[in-house]
Amino acid sequence: MRKTVVLTLLLWITAMAAQAQREQDFASRFMGLYGEEAALSCHTVSPSMMGRIVPLTGDSLPALRQVLSQIKSIRVVMPTAETEMPNLKDKACQLALDNRRRYKPYAETEERSIYLRKRGKYVVEFVMIAGKPTSGFAVVSITGNMTEDFFSELMKI
């Protein structure tokens, strides 16, 4: 009986881990829908790469370590050239709205919209959709297990 319970528990944990790995982030979903049609590119930056890029000073080091420990990946989607698809920001915002059970609006201005995907008390994805005729279009998707303090720590860097 005890072996059956342990085996069932192990199978359940394995299934949950497999499901979590299949989950798409916003950037990969948007690329799947519009990547080829709009000539988009997606670049991924890992936390270890960010640690090498960001200049470290004595004051910012603790805040940077705190922020990087909560990030799994950063993905940036941008057009590779002049695109024939002028309303990419609208399409990205509509994708977030179509998945409103998953992505909740956090902040919005004329130039950018920010959405959060939460699981319990953690923010597992931060999505910023920016677009303006003069500055172009970009989607930034940050995944990880970020706490509410993440954003205040990010501002200290």
N, C-alpha and C positions, 0 to 999 in steps of 0.2 A: 504494500500500500504506500509506504513512504517513498519507495523508488518511483512509483507512478506519479506521485505529486511532484517530486523533484524533476522528473523527465518532462512533465507537462509544463512546469514553470520554465525550464530551459527552452523548450520549444516556443513558448509564448514570448520570451525575451528575444530569441533569435528572430521571430517573425516581426516584432516591433522594430528591431534594429534594421532589418531589411526594408521595412516600410519607410523608415526615416531616411535611408540612403536613396530611395527612389524619388523622394520629394523634390520637385523642381523649385528653384528660386525664381524670383520675378524676372531677372535678366535672361535666364535660359528659356523661360516660357515666352518672353517677348521676342527673343532671337528665333525661336522655333516658328513663331507666327509671321514675323515681318523681316527676318534677317536677310534672306536672299532678295526678296522683292524690293527692299529699300536700301540695299548695299550697306549693311551695318556690320560693325566689328565688335567683338566682346573681348575685353582684356581682364584677366584675373590677377589679383595681387594678394599674396599670402601675408599673414602677420609677420613672418620672419623676414620677408622682403621689405616690408614697411619699416621694420626695425633697422634695416641697413640704409634705407633711403632718408628717413627722418633724422635731421640733425639732433644729436643728444647734447643737452646742457645739464648741468647739475640740478637746476630747478625743474626741468620738464621730465627727467628720468622716471621718478615714481609714478607720475600721472600717465606717462607713455606705457609703462609696464602694466598698469591697471587696465588701460584701454586695450592694449594688444592681447592681454590674457582673455578677453571676452570676445574677440573677433575670430571667426573661422576663415572667412574670405571676403574680399572686396572685388566686385565685378563692375566694370564700366562698359556700357554700351554706347557707341557713337557711330555716326555715319562715316563711311570710309571716303566718300566723295560727295559731290552734289547729288542729292537724292531726288528722285522724281516724286517722292511721297512727302508733300509739304506739311501735313498735320500729324507728325509722329508723336508729338507731345499729347495731342488729343487721343490718339490711339492707345498710348501707354496709360493715360489716366482712365480711359474707358476699360482697359484690361483690369486695372485695380478695382474699379467700381463693379465690374462684372463678377469679381471675386471678393465682394464686400464682407463675406463671412470670414475670409482669410486676412485681408488687408484693411486696416482701419485708418481713416484719415487722421493725420497728426497735426499738420500745418499746411497752409496754402497761401501763396502770394500769386501775383500775376505771372511771375517768371518761373516759379517752381512749386511742386506739390510733394509732400512727404507723407508716406504711409508706413505703418508699423504692422508687423505680424507678431502676435504674442502667443506664448504657450505658458500658461500659468502666470507667474510673476516675472518671467523673462521675456525680453524682446528677442525673437529669433531671427528677425529680418527687418532691416531699415531700408526703405526704398525712397530715393529722391529722384523725381522726374523734373528735369529742367529743360526749358525750351523758350527761345526768343529769336525772332528773325535775325537779329544782329549777332547774337552769341552762339547760335546753333542749338543742337539737341543733344541731351545725354541722359542716361539712366544710370544711377549708382545704386547698387544693391550690396548691403553689408549684412553678412550672415554671422551668427554666433549665438552665444548665450549672454546677452547684454542686460544689465540691470538698469533700473531707472537712473542710477547715479552715473551710468556710462556717458550720457550726454553732457553732464556737468564736468566730468573728468576730461572729456574730449575737448571742451572749450579751454581747459587749462594748458593744453599743449601749444 
